[in-house]
Amino acid sequence: MSETTQKTAEQASAMDAFKRCIQVGCVVRDLDRKIENLTKIFGIGPFRVVEWPPEGRTDIEKGYHGQPGQFSCRLAFADLGSVELELIEPLAGPSIWQDFLDQHGEGIHHIRFNTFDEKPILDHLSEHGIEVEQWGSGTRPGTAFFYLDSQAQVGFALELLRAIPGTDGRAAPIGKVIETKG
C-alpha cells in the first residue's frame, strides 16, 4: 500500500467516528430550572446530575486553550432514544461553556461523537485548522473528552469522547437521579 493510499484509508477511518451522533450538549445558567422545565413541560427525564470534576477522583486532567484548566461544572444527562441530552452549567473557572454563555447565551453548544482512539481524528482535523479548545478526563475513569474549535467550519462545537470498549459511551450511571414527574 502506498503512503498516499494508507493516509487516505486512515482519514476515511477517522471520519467513521462522525457517522453516529451520541449526544447533544446544551449550556445553561440554571441547571435545576432547565431540568424542571424539560421534565414538567416535555416529560424529558429522568436526569442524572453530577458535579465535574467528580469528588474524590485523583486522576482528573483538564485543559483550556492549551493551558491547564481550572474549570468545574454541573452536568445533567437524560436519554432521548438513540441520543443523550447533556445540560452543562459552568460553576467556576474559564471554560468554553462560560465563553458560550457570555457570547451567545444559553443554547445548543455541541454534538458529541465517540471514538476509541482520538489521535488519528485529532491529527486529521488539525490538518484542516480544527484544534482542541478544551479537554479533560471524563465522568467515567478511562474516558476523556475533547471539544473542537469547529464553529467557523460548521457553526457549533464538536466533541469527541474517548470511550471505553464495550460501552455505548454515554455517561456512566452515576450521580443524583431526578425522576420525571408527569
DANOR-V51391 format. One record per pair of residues at least 12 apart in sequence whose ideal C-beta (glycine too) atoms are under 10 Angstrom apart, sorted by the first residue. I is the first residue (numbers start at 0). GAP is how many residues later the second one is. Records with the same first field share a line. If there is no record, write none. Layout:
I: GAP, GAP
This chain:
6: 117
9: 110, 111, 113, 114
10: 109, 110, 112, 113, 116
11: 112
12: 104, 107, 108, 111
13: 101, 103, 104, 105, 106, 107, 108, 109, 110, 111
14: 105, 106, 109
15: 97, 99, 105
16: 96, 97, 98, 99, 100, 101, 103, 104, 107, 141, 143, 144
17: 93, 95, 97, 103, 140, 142
18: 94
19: 62, 63, 93, 94, 149
20: 61, 62, 63, 90, 91, 92, 93, 137
21: 60, 61, 62, 64, 89, 90, 91, 92, 137, 138, 139, 141, 146, 147, 148
22: 54, 57, 60, 61, 62, 63, 87, 88, 89, 90, 91, 136, 138, 146, 147, 148
23: 56, 59, 60, 61, 62, 84, 85, 86, 87, 88, 132
24: 50, 52, 59, 60, 61, 62, 63, 72, 75, 83, 84, 85, 86, 87, 120, 122, 131, 132, 134
25: 12, 50, 59, 60, 61, 62, 71, 74, 80, 81, 82, 83, 84
26: 46, 59, 60, 61, 62, 63, 68, 69, 70, 71, 72, 73, 74, 77, 78, 79, 80, 81, 82, 83, 130
27: 46, 48, 59, 60, 61, 62, 69, 73, 77, 78, 79, 81
28: 60, 61, 72, 76, 77
29: 44, 57, 59, 76
30: 16, 18, 42, 43, 44, 45, 56, 57, 58, 59, 60, 147
31: 15, 17, 42, 44, 55, 57, 146
32: 56
33: 13, 42, 53, 55, 72
34: 12, 14, 41, 43, 52, 143, 145
35: 142, 145
37: 38, 40, 47, 49, 142
38: 39, 139, 140, 141, 142, 143
39: 140, 141, 142
41: 138
42: 137, 138, 139
43: 34, 35, 36, 41, 136
44: 31, 33, 34, 40, 132, 133, 134, 135, 136, 137
45: 30, 31, 32, 33, 131, 132, 133, 134, 135
46: 28, 29, 30, 31, 32, 38, 39, 40, 128, 129, 130, 131, 132, 133
47: 27, 28, 29, 30, 31, 36, 91, 122, 123, 124, 125, 126, 127, 128, 129, 130
48: 25, 26, 27, 28, 38, 40, 125, 126, 127, 128, 129
49: 23, 24, 25, 26, 27, 89, 121, 122, 124, 125, 126
50: 21, 22, 23, 24, 38, 40, 88, 124, 125
51: 19, 20, 21, 22, 23, 36, 39, 84, 85, 86, 87, 93, 123
52: 16, 18, 19, 20, 83, 84, 86
53: 83, 84, 85, 86, 87, 118, 120, 121
56: 80, 82, 84
58: 78, 82, 83
59: 76, 77, 78, 81
60: 74, 75, 76, 83
61: 31, 33, 72, 73, 74, 75, 82, 83
62: 69, 70, 71, 72, 73, 83
63: 29, 30, 31, 32, 34, 35, 69, 70, 71, 72, 83
64: 29, 30, 31, 34, 66, 67, 68, 69, 84
65: 65, 66, 67, 68, 69
66: 27
68: 24, 25, 26, 27, 65, 66, 67
69: 22, 23, 24, 25
70: 19, 20, 21, 22, 23, 24, 25, 26, 27, 63, 65
71: 18, 19, 20, 21, 23
72: 14, 15, 16, 17, 18, 19, 20, 22, 24, 25
73: 13, 14, 15, 16, 17, 101
74: 12, 13, 14, 64, 96, 100
75: 12, 13, 95, 99, 100, 102
76: 62, 93, 94, 95, 96, 97, 98, 100
77: 93, 100, 102
78: 91, 92
81: 86
82: 28, 29, 87
83: 28, 84, 85, 86, 87
85: 23, 24, 26, 73, 84, 85
86: 19, 22
87: 12, 13, 21, 22
88: 12, 17
89: 12
93: 40
94: 38, 39, 41, 52
95: 13, 14, 37, 38, 51, 53, 55, 61
96: 12, 13, 37, 50, 60
98: 34, 35
99: 51, 56, 57
102: 48
106: 49
107: 48, 49
108: 38, 47, 48, 50
109: 35, 37, 38, 40, 41, 46, 47, 48, 49
110: 39, 43, 45, 46, 47, 48
111: 33, 34, 35, 45, 46, 47, 48, 49, 57, 58
112: 35, 45, 46, 47, 48, 50, 56
113: 29, 45, 46, 47, 48, 49, 50, 53, 54, 55, 56
114: 31, 45, 46, 47, 48, 54
115: 45, 46, 47, 48, 49, 53
116: 45
117: 14, 17, 26, 27, 28, 42, 43, 44, 45
118: 43
120: 25, 27, 37, 39, 41
121: 13, 24, 26, 38
124: 21, 23, 24, 25, 28, 33, 35
125: 22
127: 22, 25
128: 20, 21, 23, 24
129: 18, 19, 20, 21, 22, 23, 24, 28
130: 15, 17, 18, 19
131: 13, 14, 15, 16, 17, 28
132: 13, 14, 15, 16, 17, 18, 24
133: 12, 13, 14, 15, 23, 25
134: 12, 13, 24, 25, 27
136: 25
137: 23, 24, 25, 26, 31, 33, 34
138: 22, 31, 32, 33, 35, 36
139: 21, 23, 24, 27, 29, 30, 31, 32, 33, 34
140: 23, 31
141: 20, 21, 22, 23, 25
142: 18, 19, 20, 21, 24, 26, 28, 29
143: 16, 17, 18, 19
144: 14, 15, 16, 17
145: 12, 13, 14, 15, 16
146: 12, 13
147: 12
